[in-house]
Amino acid sequence: MRPPARILVHLILVAGAAMFILPFAWMVLTALKPLSQTTQPKLWLPRRYEAQLGGREQEVVPGAAVTEPSLWVMQEGAKQPVALPEATVVDGAWRPQAGAPLPVTVVKRIPASEERPWREISDPSGAVRDVVAQASIRSAISFRWENFPRAVRAMRHFWRYLANTLILCILNVAGTVLSSSLVAYGFARLEWRGRDRLFALLLATMMIPFPVVMVPLYTLFRWLGWVGTLQPLWVGSFFANAFNVFLLRQFFRTIPRDLSEAARIDGCSEFRIFWQIILPLCRPALVVVALFTFLGAWNDFLGPLIYLTDERDFTLALGLQAMKTSESGATEWHYLMAASTLVILPVITLFFVAQRSFIEGIALTGTKA
Amino acid sequence: MTPGERRRTWAGLAFVSPWLVGFAVFTLYPVCASIYYSFCDYDVLSPPVWVGTLNYSDMATDNVFWLSVYNTLVFNLIALPLSLVSALALALLLNQPVRFQGVFRAIYYLPSLVPAVAGAMVWLWILNGRHGILNQALMAVGISRPPLWLDDPDWAKPSLALVSLWGCGNTVVIYLAALQGVPRSLLEAAMIDGASAWRRLVHVTLPAISPVIYFNLLIGIIGGLQVFTTAIIMGGAERSTLFYAIYIYYNAFEYRHMGYASAMAWILCLLIMALTWLASRASRGFVHYQGD
């Protein structure tokens, strides 16, 4: 490549990469902000504001600056004082203008160009808010790591969700790897009647879209009394999955026949050949199957949505969704992003630990299929 | 059969027995039951009642059904070309001898691993009409009234297409693997003959990877017609992202019209088969298998 072309390619790749990373960055940055700052996208980095209040340094939330002299009034039962334009003096006391919310308590009269920072306390009777001059507010970049434990608490059953998800991941990986490799061995390394016809049938089952079997599977599991338990979400994995059988069969066939023949002559049983000779040689393919099964179980949404009925039995994916929908009123985006980060983090970690297997595995699905 | 043959057949069947059981219980039975249910009125709680082809004829007059068909097709017409072409372009760029190739590859691939639920949450936040960073950025560059994305029925499908574009890394990696297989000798021969980079791409590289383009197209169609999780969570305004699979889900598990849901699933199956057949017909002109 000529240098200008090379620079152009790099520029495009860098710009594209920035766009692909941005959602992750924005998620983590939001997760580290206080709620009040989530609605201020211009603040890229989370900040902490402090001011002298009652003789102490305290964290404050900057509100709107007051730009003209006004009277602060507290409506009875309200949580925050509201500013009224210049009020009138009646009998030597400040009275709000006509049309103001009544009854009111006069809180404070403030001159212009001062800021009114609220203390971030949700004190039910916390009517009194403090007023400080804008110049006296100091700010610094500060990441709220405590949002993560708080998000975990906001999700209520986070640890149960995590445990359920891990149980499903482990059972699905164990079931899929064991059963699919066993079946793949039967199709790849044994000669028997009807084998090729059955294998064609196995390939054909891959064509069936999930919605077709969705309803009968549900009624089947309902009949078994398994709805509301984790069982519908893992039992099937012990009965081999067509795609993984196909993938492993391709791999098993690359191992020289002589190896099995030699073992057979030595009187090795077919199962021992499978277990002690072929499987160890096929580790890379098994790792790929295990990885993608793990991801599939971790990410699954439709399955848990159909079968898990009690909020305490949810998986992480379902719990995250519940966290969003159970919100009354405004969404607590900082907690939602923190929880999303927690759900995504293990997947990303897994990717970096097993990057090679991932890339090889996908390439395998695309080129061998 | 000789005794040896018989023994080997039993051994073979023993090895594939997990799949045989699984096939019978989790595929064959559900497929048959699903055909039966599709001709029944069935709410799970009481036994199915045979209604003939009523479910199928109801579909013809069900406006929401047609809306879900329309939504699904329009979404795919936007998302599929966008993802396939972008992924191919990215793969071609990543296939150049650039520095940090591994880093770029990882960055483009990562989003495709993200759980759909978490990805949907992040994008809901980015596309938020008032506080979303995308609209803030658009306003910063002078667009005073940016679209409301999911809250605008006209923009909800493009929004979801954007999300699916973010997850195209899978396709990129498949293309990349195919590009490694393009014969160097052909490319070099074309270069010696003075073919420009564009001509080499069109006449050597693309024909060489055409089976993989076709594979990605097929996977894209089959997956695109069943798109569910992202759309049900992000939920565009005024049913603008009520897709086919979502409507099946609602019929089955919200309205308890299991028969109707099964009938819809079979129509989906037929639709997928028809589109696959069409794609394979169309592919004959442009897919070249090496060695042919």
Interface residues (C-beta under 8 A of the other chain):
Chain A: M1 R6 V9 H10 I12 L13 G16 A17 F20 I21 L22 P23 F24 W26 M27 T30 T38 T39 Q40 P41 K42 S179 L182 V183 Y185 G186 F187 L190 E191 W192 R193 G194 R195 L198 L201 L202 T205 M207 I208 P209 F210 P211 V212 V213 M214 V215 P216 L217 Y218 T219 L220 R222 G236 F238 F239 A240 A242 V245 E270 F274 L295 W298 N299 F301 L302 L305 I306 L316 A317 L318 L320 Q321 K324 W333 L336 M337 S340 V343 I344 V347 I348 F351 F352 Q355 F358 I359 I362 A363 T365 G366 T367 A369
Chain B: M1 E5 R8 T9 A11 G12 L13 A14 F15 V16 P18 W19 L20 V21 G22 F23 V25 F26 T27 Y29 P30 V31 A33 S34 Y37 V44 L90 L93 L94 Q96 P97 V98 R99 F104 R105 A106 I107 Y108 Y109 L110 P111 L113 V114 P115 A116 V117 A118 G119 M121 V122 W123 L124 W125 I126 R130 H131 G132 I133 Q136 W166 G169 N170 V173 I174 Y175 L176 A177 A178 G181 V212 F215 N216 I222 L225 Q226 F228 T229 I233 A245 I248 Y249 A252 F253 M258 A261 S262 M264 A265 W266 L268 C269 I272 M273
